[in-house]
Amino acid sequence: MNSRRVIFFTFFAFFLAQSSLLAQIPQVPAELEFADLIVRINPQARREIQLDVDALYRNPNYLKVKQDRFNLYRPIIERELNNVGVPLDLQYLVIQESGLIADAVSTSNAVGFWQFKQGTAEEVFMRVDGQIDDRKNIVNSTRGAALYLKKHNNSFDNWMCALVSYQMGLGGAKAYFGTRYNGKRVVDIDRNSHWYFKKFLAHKIAFENSYTTLVSNNQRLVEVKVSGPVTLTALAKKYGVTTEHLKEMNKWASNGKVPSGSGYSLVYIQEGDTPFKPAVIEQKPSTQNQNSYKSNPAYKQANSFPRIAGNTTKASQPDQITVNELDGVQASNNATQGSFADKIGMKEKKFRRLNDLDKGERVEAGEYYYTEKKKAKAEVETHIVMPGETLWSISQKYGIKLSSLKAKNRIRRDKDLKVGMVLNLQDHRKRGEEIPMVKVQSLSNQRISQNTNTQQKVEPQVSQPAPVQSSTPSQPSQLTHTVSSGETLYAISKKYGVTVDQLKSWNRIGSQNIISVGQKLTIYKP
């Protein structure tokens, strides 16, 4: 009797689990949007596509692996499709082709993420030889697939036909479709429609909402540009990962080496981090104090720059960290340019040129310095000037050349810099165009009221009447603390009764919370 109960409850639990899974399986609609098309699906074709969707959901563990892998690579895939001008709906094709397995090989000897044969890959500017196989590189293979699809769509002006041509080739698709779909924006799918497109629709329906499921373990895919010759073992030490991990994620480097050249896209997984947000996000204009400035939108300013990655425990040694995805190093103590350059194995003039330093300027403890050329533009569009900042400090914060920063904003001297200016970090400001200004909290208010959120809203402040309290807050006193051996930001914050985030903001400390013995920290006490 007991054994029957056990069997019954086991079966019942299994039935409930299966019912729960079935309830989550997306259902094929009678009509959906694909690229710039309206796709109408008749009942028989819907049943056929639904069988494929159900099959994808049959094994929950296998489905989760695919979803995680897709979400990991998705930002890069979407970026490359966007850059070429291919609709983002085409991204689901990569799951259908390879399941996002870098070294997948088909029975016809097509290879990689997007399943290219060597000849076709070379037609879309991919390198395939004994040293490099771009078909296994998520960046270059996605760009190649986008170019291939866009070229074929130019023949049809119909993304369904272009997609099917990915499997049949352009000649085969032209023979199959003729011209009956050219330029059409509504297509009807039935039992006679091409199987490859129906299979694609099943993948689109199954995975298009997978962003609601976060990647396991809060992983993030990091992409960096590297130059060769260099081994993956050396790069693994630089970025703080294992050699095996880099080899697994970068199978395009056939021999575990990056050959001579520059601009190779290296990827690795970073644990416990999230994608960095833009430094300035424009929101709806404030209705308050509109007469104070010509344009007075609200902004958010992030404290995620400079972006430090790699072996941060050895940040003061060369070839250990990157600063804003450029090779860099942190000064462990104050020094002359010459002594610091000698320490990191670089000529003084080159070090000075890479960091836009004037002759005789001191290297400051705790500051990050670049050991390769800075960029002509930053990763974010704009920056709001805060109290105490200079053109040089802003250029170092984002890894942008000082000359580029000045040219983009038509500002040459620090005395022309004003708190609240919104500086361009990517595009050049037009001749005669005024630099926008936003209201920034007074220095004292900002330091006293700063909360633990890493993104502070910088917008006009409205004084709220309060009993007994003066409408003008007293100025905080400024202190200097010299970091001693064994001290942490947390210990220092407790000593002075301030928060860690305040310490980081006042001293421009990055997200890695790195401080060095002898470093001078500025502290404001209310």
N, C-alpha and C positions, 0 to 999 in steps of 0.2 A: 504493500500500500504506500509506504514512504517513498519507494523508488518511483512509483507512478507519479506521486506529487512532484518529485524532483524533476522528472522528465517533463511534466506538464508546465511547471513554472519556468524551466529552461526554454521550452518552446515558446511560451508566452512572452518571455523577455526578448527572445530573438525576434519575435513578430513585432513587438513594440519598437525595437531598434530599427527594423527594416521600414516600418510605417513612418517613423520619424524622418529617416533618410529620404523616403519617397516624397514626404511632404515638402522637403527642401529642394527637390529637383525642379529646375525651371521648366516651364511648359512652353512649347512652340506656339507662338501667336499666329493668327491668320494673316497678319500684316506687320511688317517691321521696316525700319530704315537701315540701309546699308550704304555707306559712303554718301553719295548724293542721289541714291535711288530709293524708290518705294518698292519693296518686295512683297508681293501678294502670294500666299501659299495655300494651295487647295487642300482639302481634308486628307486625301491620300498621301500627298507629299509631307504633310504635317506629321502623320503617323510614322512615315519613314524616317524623318529627321528626328522625331522624338525617341525612336529606338536608339539612335546614335547618342543622343543626349543622355538617355538612361544608362547606356553602356559606359559613358564617361564617369557617371556617378556611382557605378556599381561597387567599386572598391574605394571606400572613403579615405583610407590611408594613401593610396596611390593618387587620388584626386587632390588631397592636401599637398602632397609633394609637388605636383604640377602647379597648383595655385601659388605656392610659396615661390617656386622657381620663376613663374611668370611675373609675380609682383616684384621680385628682386631685379629682374632685367627690364621691367616695363618702362621706367623713366628713360633709359637709354634708347629703347626701341621707339618710343613715342617721339623723342627728340629727333632721331635720324629720319623718321618718316616725315615729320613736320618740316625739317630742313629741305627735303627734296620736293615737298608739296604733294605727298600721298596721304589720303584720308586715314585717320587713326584706326578705323575699323579693320584695315588690312593687317593690323598687328596680330590678330588671332591666327593668321596663317602660319606663323612660326611655330605655334603649338601643334598644329595639324602636321606640319612637315617633320619636325624633329623632337617635339616635346621639350624643346630648349636644351637638348643634349649636344654639347659642343662638337663631339667627335662622332656623331651619328652617321652611319653609312648605309645607303639604300642598296637594294639588289642591283640597281643600274649604276652603282658606284658614284652616286651623288653624295656629297659630304657636307657636314657642318650644320649650323643652326638653321640655315635657310635652304639647305640641300642643293648645292650647286655642283655641277660637273666642272672640271678644270677649265675647259675652253670657254664655257659660259661665264664662269667667274672672272676670267681675264678680260672678257668683253666689257664688264662693268667695273674695271679698274681694281680688281682684287689681285693680290700677289699670291701665287701658289708655286713654291719651289722647295728645295731641301731645307731651307732655313725658316721660312714663313709660310703659313697657310691661313690666309685671311678668312677662309670659309669658317674657321673655328674661332674667329674674333667677332664678338657680338656687335661691336661698333661698325667695323668695316663690312661685315656680311649683311647687316641690316641696311646700311647705305647702298650696298650693291643691289639688294632685293628691291629697295625703293626705286632705284634708277631703272631696273628691269621692268617693274610694274608700270611705272610712269611712261616709259617708252612704248609699251604695248597699249596702254590706254590711249595714247595719241592716235593709234590706228583705229580704235573702236569708239572712243568717247563714251565708254560704258565700262564701269569698274567690274561688273560681273564677268564680262568677256575677257577683260585684262587678267582677272584672277584665274579663270580657267586656262588662259594661255600660259600661266605659270607651270601648269602640269602638262599641257599639250604642245607648248611651243607656239610661236606666233603664227607660223604657217598652218599648223594643225587647227588652231582656234579659228582662223579665218575660213578654213575649209568647213569646219563644223557649224559656225554661226552664220557665215555669209555676212550680209550687211543688215539683217533684219533688226538687230538691237542697237545699231549705231546711233548714238545721240538720244536714245530712249531713257526716260527717267522713271518709268514704271515697268517692272518686269513681273511676269506671272510664272510661278514655279509649280510644276505638276510631276507626275510619275516619269515623264520623258525628259525632264530637265537633267542637265549634266550632273553626274554623281559627285564630282569633285566640289561643285558649288554647294550642293546640299550637305556634304560632309563639313564644308567650311561653316555653313550656317549653324550646324550643331555645335561646333567649337565656339563660335561667337556667342551663342545663347548660353552655353555652359560656363564660359569664363568672363563674360563682360562685366559681371558684378563682383568679380573676385577681389576687387580692391576693398570690399567691406570686410574681407578676412585678412588680417594683418599677417605679415611674414613672421614665421616662428622665431622665437628668441629675439625679436626686435632687431633683425639684421638689416644692414644697409650695404648696397653695392657702391664701392668707391672706385672712381675711374681717375687715373693719373696719366699724363703724357710723359713718356720716358725716351731717352736717347741711348743708343748703343755705340760701341759694343759693351755689353754688361751681362752678367749672369743673373738668372732669377734668384740664385742663392744670395747674391749681394743685395738685390732689391728687396728680398724678404727681410733681411736685417734692417734695411733702411725704413721699411714701412711697418715693422713690428709684427710680422706674420711668419708662418713657417714656409720653408721652401716647397714642401709638398702641397701646401695650400695654393701658392702662386702657380705651381705647375698644373694643378687641377683646374684652376680658374683661367689659365692662359695657355691652352693647348695649341694655340696658333704659333707659339715659339717652339718649333719642332724639337730642338735639341736642348731645351732648357736655357737657351741664351737669346738675348736680343742682339741682332746683328748691327753693324754700323748704320747710322742714320738717325733721324729724329722724328718725333710725332707719333710714336707707337702708343697705342691705347692699352694700358695695363689695368686690370681690374682685380679687386680683392674684396672680401666680405669683412665689414667692420661690425663688431658686436655692440649692442647696447647704445646705438646712436640713432639719430633721426636726421633726415635731410635738412640742411641749413636753410633758413628762411631768408628772404631778401632783407637787406638792411633797412630799406624804407618802403613802406606799403602805403600807397595813397588811398584814402578813404573819402567819405562824403565830406564836403566842406562844412566847417563849423558855422553856425549862425551867430556866434558870439564874436564881438569885437571885429566885425567885418571892415570897419573903417580904418583899422590900424594898419592893414596891409592890403595890397592890391589883390592878392590871392592868398587865402588863409586856410588851406586844407589841413585836416588832421593827419598825423603821420605816426607810424610805429618805427622805432629804431632798435635793431637787434644788437646784442653784444656778442655775436658769434664770430667776429673778426678781430685779430687774424685767426685763420683756421689752421690749427696745428695738428699734424698727424705723424705717425711713425714711432720710433723708440724714444719717447719723451723722458725716460729716465737718464738718457745720455744726450739731452738736448744741446749741451754745450760742446759736443764733439761733432766734427763734420760728418756728412753723409749718414746722419741718424734720423733727422726729422725733415718734414716739409712744412713750409709756411705759405698758406694759400696755394697749395699744390706746386710750390716752387722749392727747390733745395734751399735749406736755411740752417741757421744755428742760433742758439741763445747765448748771450754774454753772461758768464757766471759772476764777473766782477767788473768794476770800472777799469778801463785800459786805454792806451793810445791806439790809434788805428794801426800803426806799424806792428806793435806787439801782438795785437789781436789777430791781424792778418797772418803773421808768422805762425801763431798757434794753430790756425785752421788750414795752414798750407797754401796760402794765396798771396799774390803780390799786393802790396798796399794800394797801389793805384787802381788795380782792378776792383778790390774790395770797396774803395771809395766810390768808384764809378757805378758799381752795381747797386749801391745803397744811397746814391745821390747825396753824399756827404761833402761838406766843405773841408778843405785842408786844415788840419789842426783840431777838428771837432773830436770830442772824446767818445769812446764807446761806453755806453751806460749799462750797468748791471741789470739783468732782467729783460732787456730789450731783445727783440728778434731781429736778425739781420739776414739778408739774402746772399746766397753764394752762387746764384745764377741770375740771368737777366730778368728784370721785372717785366710785367706785361704792359701793353699799350692801353688796355681797358680792364676794368674790374669785373668780378662775377655778378655784381649788383649794379643797378642803374644810377642810384643817387646816394648821397650822404648828407646828413644835416650836421652843420658845424656846431660843435659843442664848446663850452668854455675851456680855454687852455690849449685848444688844438692849433696846430700849424699845418701849412701845406705839406711839409715834410712828414709829419706824424700821420696825416691822412693817407699820404701816398704809401707809407710803410704798412699801415693798417690793412690796406686792400691789395698790396703787391702791384701797384700801378706806378709807372715811371713818373717822377716828379714833373718832368717836362710835359708829359701827356696830360697830367692833371691840370697844370697851368693853362695849357693850350685849349683844353676842352671848355674851360670856364672863363678864359680871357682874364685871368688873374695872375699877376707876376710877383706880388709882394705880400708878406704875411699881414702887413698893416691894412691891406684892403680886405682882409678876411673878417667877416662879422658873424657873431653867434646867431644861429638861426638860418644862415644861408643854406640853400639846397643845391649842392654841387653835383654836376654831372660826372659820372664815372665811366660812361660808355660813349655817349654821343657828344659831338661838338656843339657848343652853344652858338646860335647864329649871331652874326655881327649886329650889334645894337640891341640884342635881346637882354632884358633885365634878368638878373638872377633872382629866383623866387625866394621869399623869406617866410619863415614860420615862427610863431611864438614859441619860445623855449622857456621852461620854468627858470626862475632865478636860481642861481647856483646854490644858495642856502636852502631854498625850498626843495630843490631836487635832491639834495643830499640828505636832508632830514626825512623826507617823506618817501624815499625810494623803497619799493617793496621787493620781495624775493623773486618776482617774475623777471625772467631774462630779457623780456621785451617790454620796454617802457613806452607808454603812449606820450608823445610830445605834442601838446596842443595848448590852446589858450587856457589859462587857469582863471577861475572865478572865485574870488574870496567869499567865504561863507561867514556871516556874522556869528560870533561866539561870545558868550558873556565872559567878562573878566579878562579875556585874552587880547593882547595888542594886535592890531591889524597888520603890523609890520614885524615879522619874526626877527629875532636877534641874529646877528651874523655868527656862524659857527667858528670855533677856534681851530686853527690848523696845526697839526702835530706831525712829526716825522718819526717813523719807527724803522730801526735797522734790523733786518732779519738775522736771527741767530741760528746756530746749528740746531736742527731738530724741530724748529718751529713750523707750524702749519698755518694756513689762512684761518682755519677754524679757531685755533688757539689764540691767534692775534685778535680776531674779531671779538672773542669773549673777553680778552684783556681790556679792550677799549669800549666794550658795550655797543658794538656796531654789528652789521651783518656781513657775511662773506661776500654777498653780491655787491654791497657798498664798497668793500675793499677792492674787488675786481674792477668795478666801474671807475673808481677814483684813480686807479693805477694802471688801467688798460691791460689787465691780466686776461689772457685767453681762456678758452673753455677747458684747457687741461689743468688749470689751477697751479701752474708752475711758478715757484718763487725760488730765489737763490740766496745763499748765505751772503750777507753784506748788502743786499738790495735795500734801497731806501723806499719805504712805503709812506705815501701821504694819507693822513687820516683827519677827518673833520669831526669834531665833537660839538654837538648843539649846545 
